[in-house]
Amino acid sequence: MTDSTPEPPSEEYLLTSQGYRISVDEGRETFYALSIEDPDNEDAWLMSDTVRSLDDAL
């Protein structure tokens, strides 16, 4: 069994993020996505297609 305890944050452990506007069905449908990645580990990333602004959440 492996230890799943998260590593404590440090100044050396930096994440990057990107925002995307994605169009499908020849541009008929558009949605937004957010990606958070560890640039030093290609297996450590998270992508969400439920990005909303706080103004839209009210």
N, CA, C and O atoms as a GROMACS GRO file, in nm:
protein
  232
    1MET      N    1   0.084  -0.117   0.000
    1MET     CA    2   0.000   0.000   0.000
    1MET      C    3   0.089   0.124   0.000
    1MET      O    4   0.194   0.125   0.063
    2THR      N    5   0.046   0.227  -0.070
    2THR     CA    6   0.126   0.350  -0.076
    2THR      C    7   0.068   0.455   0.017
    2THR      O    8  -0.052   0.454   0.048
    3ASP      N    9   0.152   0.544   0.060
    3ASP     CA   10   0.111   0.654   0.147
    3ASP      C   11   0.046   0.763   0.062
    3ASP      O   12   0.106   0.811  -0.033
    4SER      N   13  -0.077   0.802   0.096
    4SER     CA   14  -0.147   0.905   0.019
    4SER      C   15  -0.149   1.040   0.090
    4SER      O   16  -0.229   1.127   0.057
    5THR      N   17  -0.060   1.058   0.187
    5THR     CA   18  -0.052   1.184   0.259
    5THR      C   19  -0.003   1.292   0.163
    5THR      O   20   0.102   1.276   0.101
    6PRO      N   21  -0.078   1.404   0.152
    6PRO     CA   22  -0.033   1.510   0.060
    6PRO      C   23   0.097   1.574   0.107
    6PRO      O   24   0.124   1.585   0.226
    7GLU      N   25   0.175   1.616   0.009
    7GLU     CA   26   0.299   1.686   0.041
    7GLU      C   27   0.267   1.827   0.088
    7GLU      O   28   0.176   1.890   0.036
    8PRO      N   29   0.340   1.877   0.187
    8PRO     CA   30   0.316   2.015   0.230
    8PRO      C   31   0.358   2.113   0.121
    8PRO      O   32   0.455   2.088   0.049
    9PRO      N   33   0.287   2.224   0.108
    9PRO     CA   34   0.326   2.323   0.006
    9PRO      C   35   0.462   2.383   0.036
    9PRO      O   36   0.499   2.402   0.152
   10SER      N   37   0.535   2.412  -0.068
   10SER     CA   38   0.664   2.478  -0.051
   10SER      C   39   0.684   2.573  -0.169
   10SER      O   40   0.613   2.566  -0.269
   11GLU      N   41   0.780   2.659  -0.156
   11GLU     CA   42   0.808   2.753  -0.264
   11GLU      C   43   0.865   2.681  -0.386
   11GLU      O   44   0.858   2.734  -0.497
   12GLU      N   45   0.920   2.562  -0.367
   12GLU     CA   46   0.978   2.487  -0.478
   12GLU      C   47   0.873   2.408  -0.555
   12GLU      O   48   0.899   2.364  -0.666
   13TYR      N   49   0.755   2.390  -0.498
   13TYR     CA   50   0.650   2.310  -0.559
   13TYR      C   51   0.548   2.404  -0.622
   13TYR      O   52   0.453   2.447  -0.556
   14LEU      N   53   0.566   2.435  -0.750
   14LEU     CA   54   0.482   2.532  -0.818
   14LEU      C   55   0.390   2.461  -0.917
   14LEU      O   56   0.430   2.366  -0.984
   15LEU      N   57   0.267   2.507  -0.926
   15LEU     CA   58   0.172   2.457  -1.023
   15LEU      C   59   0.147   2.564  -1.129
   15LEU      O   60   0.166   2.683  -1.103
   16THR      N   61   0.106   2.521  -1.246
   16THR     CA   62   0.069   2.615  -1.351
   16THR      C   63  -0.079   2.594  -1.383
   16THR      O   64  -0.134   2.488  -1.356
   17SER      N   65  -0.141   2.695  -1.440
   17SER     CA   66  -0.282   2.683  -1.478
   17SER      C   67  -0.303   2.747  -1.614
   17SER      O   68  -0.231   2.839  -1.653
   18GLN      N   69  -0.402   2.696  -1.684
   18GLN     CA   70  -0.439   2.748  -1.815
   18GLN      C   71  -0.592   2.749  -1.823
   18GLN      O   72  -0.658   2.659  -1.771
   19GLY      N   73  -0.646   2.849  -1.886
   19GLY     CA   74  -0.789   2.853  -1.914
   19GLY      C   75  -0.811   2.830  -2.063
   19GLY      O   76  -0.733   2.876  -2.145
   20TYR      N   77  -0.918   2.759  -2.096
   20TYR     CA   78  -0.947   2.727  -2.236
   20TYR      C   79  -1.092   2.760  -2.268
   20TYR      O   80  -1.181   2.745  -2.183
   21ARG      N   81  -1.116   2.803  -2.390
   21ARG     CA   82  -1.251   2.814  -2.445
   21ARG      C   83  -1.256   2.707  -2.554
   21ARG      O   84  -1.182   2.714  -2.652
   22ILE      N   85  -1.343   2.609  -2.537
   22ILE     CA   86  -1.348   2.494  -2.625
   22ILE      C   87  -1.478   2.496  -2.704
   22ILE      O   88  -1.586   2.509  -2.647
   23SER      N   89  -1.466   2.484  -2.835
   23SER     CA   90  -1.584   2.479  -2.922
   23SER      C   91  -1.592   2.340  -2.986
   23SER      O   92  -1.491   2.284  -3.030
   24VAL      N   93  -1.712   2.287  -2.990
   24VAL     CA   94  -1.737   2.156  -3.052
   24VAL      C   95  -1.855   2.168  -3.148
   24VAL      O   96  -1.920   2.272  -3.154
   25ASP      N   97  -1.882   2.064  -3.221
   25ASP     CA   98  -1.991   2.062  -3.318
   25ASP      C   99  -1.981   2.178  -3.416
   25ASP      O  100  -2.078   2.251  -3.439
   26GLU      N  101  -1.861   2.194  -3.472
   26GLU     CA  102  -1.834   2.300  -3.570
   26GLU      C  103  -1.869   2.438  -3.516
   26GLU      O  104  -1.917   2.524  -3.590
   27GLY      N  105  -1.844   2.459  -3.386
   27GLY     CA  106  -1.863   2.590  -3.324
   27GLY      C  107  -2.002   2.614  -3.268
   27GLY      O  108  -2.027   2.722  -3.214
   28ARG      N  109  -2.092   2.518  -3.278
   28ARG     CA  110  -2.228   2.538  -3.227
   28ARG      C  111  -2.235   2.533  -3.075
   28ARG      O  112  -2.322   2.596  -3.015
   29GLU      N  113  -2.145   2.459  -3.012
   29GLU     CA  114  -2.141   2.450  -2.866
   29GLU      C  115  -2.004   2.499  -2.818
   29GLU      O  116  -1.901   2.461  -2.873
   30THR      N  117  -2.005   2.582  -2.716
   30THR     CA  118  -1.881   2.636  -2.660
   30THR      C  119  -1.888   2.624  -2.508
   30THR      O  120  -1.992   2.649  -2.448
   31PHE      N  121  -1.777   2.584  -2.447
   31PHE     CA  122  -1.769   2.582  -2.301
   31PHE      C  123  -1.627   2.619  -2.260
   31PHE      O  124  -1.536   2.625  -2.342
   32TYR      N  125  -1.611   2.644  -2.132
   32TYR     CA  126  -1.482   2.685  -2.078
   32TYR      C  127  -1.427   2.573  -1.991
   32TYR      O  128  -1.502   2.498  -1.929
   33ALA      N  129  -1.296   2.562  -1.987
   33ALA     CA  130  -1.229   2.462  -1.905
   33ALA      C  131  -1.107   2.524  -1.839
   33ALA      O  132  -1.051   2.622  -1.888
   34LEU      N  133  -1.068   2.467  -1.727
   34LEU     CA  134  -0.952   2.512  -1.652
   34LEU      C  135  -0.863   2.391  -1.627
   34LEU      O  136  -0.911   2.285  -1.587
   35SER      N  137  -0.733   2.407  -1.650
   35SER     CA  138  -0.636   2.301  -1.628
   35SER      C  139  -0.534   2.348  -1.525
   35SER      O  140  -0.481   2.458  -1.535
   36ILE      N  141  -0.508   2.264  -1.425
   36ILE     CA  142  -0.405   2.289  -1.324
   36ILE      C  143  -0.305   2.176  -1.335
   36ILE      O  144  -0.343   2.058  -1.330
   37GLU      N  145  -0.177   2.210  -1.349
   37GLU     CA  146  -0.075   2.108  -1.378
   37GLU      C  147   0.051   2.129  -1.296
   37GLU      O  148   0.084   2.241  -1.256
   38ASP      N  149   0.120   2.018  -1.271
   38ASP     CA  150   0.255   2.022  -1.215
   38ASP      C  151   0.349   2.011  -1.334
   38ASP      O  152   0.355   1.905  -1.397
   39PRO      N  153   0.423   2.115  -1.368
   39PRO     CA  154   0.508   2.111  -1.488
   39PRO      C  155   0.620   2.008  -1.480
   39PRO      O  156   0.679   1.974  -1.583
   40ASP      N  157   0.652   1.959  -1.361
   40ASP     CA  158   0.759   1.860  -1.346
   40ASP      C  159   0.709   1.716  -1.348
   40ASP      O  160   0.789   1.623  -1.339
   41ASN      N  161   0.578   1.696  -1.359
   41ASN     CA  162   0.522   1.561  -1.355
   41ASN      C  163   0.405   1.555  -1.453
   41ASN      O  164   0.298   1.609  -1.425
   42GLU      N  165   0.425   1.491  -1.567
   42GLU     CA  166   0.320   1.489  -1.670
   42GLU      C  167   0.198   1.407  -1.630
   42GLU      O  168   0.095   1.412  -1.697
   43ASP      N  169   0.206   1.331  -1.520
   43ASP     CA  170   0.092   1.255  -1.472
   43ASP      C  171   0.012   1.329  -1.365
   43ASP      O  172  -0.089   1.278  -1.318
   44ALA      N  173   0.056   1.449  -1.326
   44ALA     CA  174  -0.011   1.525  -1.220
   44ALA      C  175  -0.081   1.646  -1.280
   44ALA      O  176  -0.020   1.751  -1.299
   45TRP      N  177  -0.210   1.630  -1.309
   45TRP     CA  178  -0.287   1.740  -1.366
   45TRP      C  179  -0.434   1.720  -1.333
   45TRP      O  180  -0.478   1.610  -1.299
   46LEU      N  181  -0.509   1.828  -1.343
   46LEU     CA  182  -0.652   1.828  -1.318
   46LEU      C  183  -0.716   1.920  -1.421
   46LEU      O  184  -0.668   2.031  -1.443
   47MET      N  185  -0.823   1.875  -1.484
   47MET     CA  186  -0.893   1.960  -1.579
   47MET      C  187  -1.041   1.957  -1.544
   47MET      O  188  -1.098   1.851  -1.518
   48SER      N  189  -1.103   2.074  -1.544
   48SER     CA  190  -1.245   2.086  -1.512
   48SER      C  191  -1.315   2.161  -1.624
   48SER      O  192  -1.264   2.262  -1.672
   49ASP      N  193  -1.431   2.113  -1.664
   49ASP     CA  194  -1.510   2.185  -1.764
   49ASP      C  195  -1.628   2.256  -1.699
   49ASP      O  196  -1.723   2.294  -1.768
   50THR      N  197  -1.625   2.276  -1.568
   50THR     CA  198  -1.734   2.342  -1.499
   50THR      C  199  -1.693   2.479  -1.446
   50THR      O  200  -1.741   2.522  -1.342
   51VAL      N  201  -1.607   2.544  -1.517
   51VAL     CA  202  -1.556   2.675  -1.475
   51VAL      C  203  -1.668   2.778  -1.491
   51VAL      O  204  -1.728   2.790  -1.597
   52ARG      N  205  -1.693   2.851  -1.384
   52ARG     CA  206  -1.794   2.956  -1.388
   52ARG      C  207  -1.739   3.076  -1.313
   52ARG      O  208  -1.658   3.061  -1.221
   53SER      N  209  -1.782   3.192  -1.350
   53SER     CA  210  -1.740   3.310  -1.276
   53SER      C  211  -1.827   3.321  -1.150
   53SER      O  212  -1.938   3.267  -1.145
   54LEU      N  213  -1.777   3.390  -1.050
   54LEU     CA  214  -1.855   3.408  -0.928
   54LEU      C  215  -1.983   3.486  -0.957
   54LEU      O  216  -2.085   3.463  -0.891
   55ASP      N  217  -1.980   3.577  -1.052
   55ASP     CA  218  -2.101   3.653  -1.088
   55ASP      C  219  -2.210   3.561  -1.141
   55ASP      O  220  -2.329   3.584  -1.115
   56ASP      N  221  -2.173   3.457  -1.215
   56ASP     CA  222  -2.271   3.363  -1.270
   56ASP      C  223  -2.326   3.269  -1.163
   56ASP      O  224  -2.433   3.211  -1.182
   57ALA      N  225  -2.256   3.252  -1.054
   57ALA     CA  226  -2.297   3.158  -0.951
   57ALA      C  227  -2.406   3.215  -0.861
   57ALA      O  228  -2.471   3.140  -0.788
   58LEU      N  229  -2.428   3.343  -0.865
   58LEU     CA  230  -2.528   3.406  -0.777
   58LEU      C  231  -2.667   3.387  -0.828
   58LEU      O  232  -2.763   3.434  -0.766
   0.00000   0.00000   0.00000
